[in-house]
């Protein structure tokens, strides 16, 4: 059992240990440590692939036989085989660990299945969501997320998926819909307020468009949608997908300056969009520019805007999407609202 496993100009590693065969530099020592780490992680993939091949020889007795050969618990062997089945060799990311792959392996797409004359039923798919798994692994590598960090991000995303399903099955119809979506930015800012995905799980335009908001709205209803200057063009795809037409907007002047790539964007936009006929019920014509100093909490919106909406539309059922607080007279949906 002394077969050669690894060899460099300074080290030889066999099944019995590592022999130093030359004077190493600090860089060579660190590089070899990285190799040894990769060998340990590669072992998990290698065993998983070996188990998949062994199925043809041992069938249901595979794990019992493999446990005897390797001295590992059957539970561990099942994990190795499962992950090797989820990720083909070409799909394995070499910049993150086997355990990172394990954290994303349970991700599945949210799909709509047609049921007779019904519009469809939302559920989680049976197949892995390979595109989303790759996205998470790429982020984990770029942002140097630990497995714990990644597990938390995946947990939040899965909760978001489940809430989308619950939203689709919501039987109520609403006259007023208020939404502050977690827009997915491509910014790289890391100081101060920082990039949005440091603060909450983001959603792509496609994911936002796919939300069943259209089924929540009455034939005559209004949507108040928060957006920012960088997302202004793309947000209209969401407005259309949700079944609304843009009419006007409020400008929130935050007073404090914000980070930006082209200028200091100290404002946000609250779009007013309607479905059918839904003009304001109030006689007062409000100023379109509202000057209110922003708080230091990322993306928090002033309650003054909720008051404005209630003044414009005092009657009818209201729901806030991506809600962060409980508000009287409003139904709510969103990750943070559950803890409110």
Secondary structure as the mmCIF struct_conf table of DSSP 4:
data_model
#
loop_
_struct_conf.conf_type_id
_struct_conf.id
_struct_conf.beg_label_comp_id
_struct_conf.beg_label_asym_id
_struct_conf.beg_label_seq_id
_struct_conf.end_label_comp_id
_struct_conf.end_label_asym_id
_struct_conf.end_label_seq_id
STRN STRN1 UNK A 4 UNK A 7
BEND BEND1 UNK A 9 UNK A 10
STRN STRN2 UNK A 11 UNK A 14
TURN_TY1_P TURN_TY1_P1 UNK A 15 UNK A 16
STRN STRN3 UNK A 17 UNK A 20
BEND BEND2 UNK A 22 UNK A 22
HELX_LH_PP_P HELX_LH_PP_P1 UNK A 23 UNK A 25
HELX_RH_AL_P HELX_RH_AL_P1 UNK A 26 UNK A 58
HELX_RH_3T_P HELX_RH_3T_P1 UNK A 59 UNK A 61
HELX_RH_AL_P HELX_RH_AL_P2 UNK A 62 UNK A 70
HELX_RH_AL_P HELX_RH_AL_P3 UNK A 74 UNK A 86
BEND BEND3 UNK A 87 UNK A 87
HELX_RH_3T_P HELX_RH_3T_P2 UNK A 89 UNK A 91
TURN_TY1_P TURN_TY1_P2 UNK A 94 UNK A 95
BEND BEND4 UNK A 96 UNK A 96
HELX_RH_AL_P HELX_RH_AL_P4 UNK A 98 UNK A 104
TURN_TY1_P TURN_TY1_P3 UNK A 105 UNK A 106
STRN STRN4 UNK A 108 UNK A 113
TURN_TY1_P TURN_TY1_P4 UNK A 116 UNK A 117
BEND BEND5 UNK A 118 UNK A 118
STRN STRN5 UNK A 121 UNK A 128
HELX_RH_AL_P HELX_RH_AL_P5 UNK A 130 UNK A 143
TURN_TY1_P TURN_TY1_P5 UNK A 144 UNK A 144
HELX_RH_AL_P HELX_RH_AL_P6 UNK A 147 UNK A 168
TURN_TY1_P TURN_TY1_P6 UNK A 169 UNK A 169
STRN STRN6 UNK A 174 UNK A 179
STRN STRN7 UNK A 183 UNK A 183
BEND BEND6 UNK A 191 UNK A 191
TURN_TY1_P TURN_TY1_P7 UNK A 192 UNK A 193
HELX_RH_3T_P HELX_RH_3T_P3 UNK A 196 UNK A 198
TURN_TY1_P TURN_TY1_P8 UNK A 199 UNK A 199
BEND BEND7 UNK A 200 UNK A 200
STRN STRN8 UNK A 203 UNK A 203
HELX_RH_AL_P HELX_RH_AL_P7 UNK A 205 UNK A 210
BEND BEND8 UNK A 211 UNK A 211
HELX_RH_3T_P HELX_RH_3T_P4 UNK A 213 UNK A 215
TURN_TY1_P TURN_TY1_P9 UNK A 216 UNK A 216
STRN STRN9 UNK A 217 UNK A 227
HELX_RH_3T_P HELX_RH_3T_P5 UNK A 229 UNK A 231
HELX_RH_AL_P HELX_RH_AL_P8 UNK A 232 UNK A 241
TURN_TY1_P TURN_TY1_P10 UNK A 242 UNK A 243
STRN STRN10 UNK A 245 UNK A 253
BEND BEND9 UNK A 255 UNK A 256
BEND BEND10 UNK A 261 UNK A 263
STRN STRN11 UNK A 267 UNK A 275
BEND BEND11 UNK A 276 UNK A 277
BEND BEND12 UNK A 281 UNK A 281
BEND BEND13 UNK A 283 UNK A 283
BEND BEND14 UNK A 288 UNK A 288
STRN STRN12 UNK A 289 UNK A 291
BEND BEND15 UNK A 296 UNK A 297
TURN_TY1_P TURN_TY1_P11 UNK A 298 UNK A 299
TURN_TY1_P TURN_TY1_P12 UNK A 303 UNK A 303
HELX_RH_AL_P HELX_RH_AL_P9 UNK A 304 UNK A 312
BEND BEND16 UNK A 315 UNK A 316
STRN STRN13 UNK A 318 UNK A 321
TURN_TY1_P TURN_TY1_P13 UNK A 322 UNK A 322
BEND BEND17 UNK A 325 UNK A 325
TURN_TY1_P TURN_TY1_P14 UNK A 328 UNK A 329
STRN STRN14 UNK A 331 UNK A 333
BEND BEND18 UNK A 334 UNK A 334
TURN_TY1_P TURN_TY1_P15 UNK A 335 UNK A 335
HELX_RH_3T_P HELX_RH_3T_P6 UNK A 336 UNK A 339
#
